[in-house]
Amino acid sequence: MKYQEALDYMDSLKNYGIVPGLDSIRELCRRLGNPQDGLRFVHIAGTNGKGSVLAYVSTVARCAGYRVGRYISPAVRDYRERFQLDGRMITQKDLCSLAEELRRVCDTMTGEGLPHPTAFEVETALGFLYFRRKDCDLVVMETGMGGRLDATNVIGNTLVAALTSVSMDHMQYLGDTLGAIAGEKAGILKPGCCAVSAAQEPEAMEVIRAQALRLGVPLTVADGEKAVRVRYGLERQRFDYGGMKDLEISLAGRYQIGNAVLAVEVCRALGERGFDISEKALRQGLLDTRWPGRFTVLGRRPLFVADGAHNEDAAKKLAESIEFYFTNRRIIFIMGILKDKDYEKIIELTARYADQILTVAPPDNPRAMSSYELAREVAKVHPRVTAVDSLEEAVEISHLLADREDVILAFGSLSYLGGLMDIMEERNRKTAAHKGR
C-alpha cells in the first residue's frame, strides 16, 4: 500500500459513520493481539482543552526521559499528526504498513459477517499497534467523543484519567444535560487509576465525584483559579501554582492557564504511579509545549490569530481572551463552522467583537456549513458580513480590510485551520522574500 492509498483507505472508513460502543474495537484489538494491554496510559476526556492538556503532559514526560506516544484527533495540518512518538509524526512507511495490516483484519471481520469497524476504531487500533511496537513507556491519549463508549476506552491500564472542562456538546450522542454528559466523560475512570479533573460546574462535578467514589478512585481537582501572580501574554505566560513560582508556558489564551494547571496535577499523579518527573522536566515541558490552532499567532502587523473555538464553551473562552488581549482594537473575523455545532450560540457570543466578519466553509468536510448559510445567520446579529468562496480569498480580503494595528481572528472548526496555516505560511514566506530583495 502506497502512502496516498493508505490515506484514501483511512478516508473511506468515514462511510461507516459513528457507532458508540466497545464490541467492535474489542474484537478488532483481539485479532491484533490486544496491543493496548502492553501499554500504560494517561486517558483524557472532556469537552474542551483535551488536546492542550495532552500536549503539556506528553511533552513533560518526554522531557523527563520517557518514550511517549500521543494519540490525538482531529489532525490540523497532516493526517499523521494523529499518531506521534516523542513529538514526531508516524512515518509514511509505518502508516502504510499498519493501514495494510488493519485492512486485512477488517476484511476478515466483515467476511465473517461482523460489522466493519468505524474510522475511529481503526485509527485507535492502529495507534495501539504502533505504540506497542515502538515500546512506548507511556501513551497520552484523548477520547474522540464522550468516554464511556468511546473506542479509546477499550484500554485497561489507565494510570491517570484526566477530565478537562465539561460542557454541552455532541448532545445527540452524550445526553442533553450537563450531568449526563459528565457521566459519559467520567466513564474513562477505572479501578486502580488516579483521577484528575478540572474545576467543573456543580452538576458535572457531582457526577464525577460520585463515579470516583463508586470505583474507589482518588480524585484531585485542579482548579485554575488557584494559579496566582498570572502574567498573560501572546508569546509567553507565567504563573505560580502548587508551591512552584514562575511556571511558564508558550501557548496563548487565558484558558491555557487552567489547562496547564490540570497538566501539572496529572504529572504529579504520574509521579505517584512511579514516573520520575522532576520539577526541571515539568518546567521545561510546559515551556516547550506547542499546540497549533489554539490561539496561535500566524502573522503580525496585522496580528493574525487562529483558534479552534467550535462550540459554546470554547466560544465563551475565546470571548474572554478577545476582551483581555485585544481591548480597543479593531478586529476582522474569519469564521468557519460545522453545521452540527451550535452555531447560533457561537455567533451570539463572539460577533459583537468584530468590525467585519468573513465566513468560509471548511473545505472537504461534508459536515461543513456553507459560507452563505453561515453569513445569513451572522447577518441576523451583525451588519457587516461577507461570504467568501475559499480560504485563500478569506486571507486576502482580511488583509485588505485590516490596518497594520488591527487584528484578524480566524476561528471555528479545526478542520480548516490547517489549510489556513499553510496559506499564511506561504504568505509570510513571500513577504519575507520580498523584503529581502
Helices and strands as residue ranges (DSSP letters): H 3-12, G 13-16, H 23-31, G 35-38, E 41-45, H 50-63, E 68-71, G 79-82, E 83-85, E 88-89, H 92-111, H 119-133, E 138-142, G 151-154, E 158-163, H 171-174, H 178-185, G 186-188, E 194-198, H 202-215, E 219-222, G 224-226, E 228-231, E 237-241, E 244-249, H 256-272, H 279-288, E 296-299, E 303-307, H 312-325, E 331-336, H 343-350, G 351-353, E 356-359, H 371-379, E 385-387, H 391-401, E 407-412, H 414-435
